[in-house]
Amino acid sequence: MVTKDMIIKDIVDKYPQTLPVFGQFGMGCLGCSGALFESLEQGALAHGIDVEVMLNAINKLVQKQ
């Protein structure tokens, strides 16, 4: 399970299948330095994204696999 306090890079490293979800929510900048230290919640807030909606989408994908 992914939590909103996890670092974005750690999420993608552990669950590479989530990369398209980040793109769907307009967070295509996973190569930027923010992804190295920002939590999912911090990144979502910076992009104006509802973190709970994004978190649900990510966890649905993770649970399928």
Number of C-alpha atoms within 10 A of each C-alpha: 10 19 16 17 11 15 21 23 21 16 21 15 12 10 16 12 14 18 16 13 16 19 12 11 16 13 17 13 11 16 9 9 10 15 20 13 14 17 20 25 21 20 20 22 12 11 13 11 16 12 18 14 10 19 19 13 16 22 14 14 14 15 9 6 7
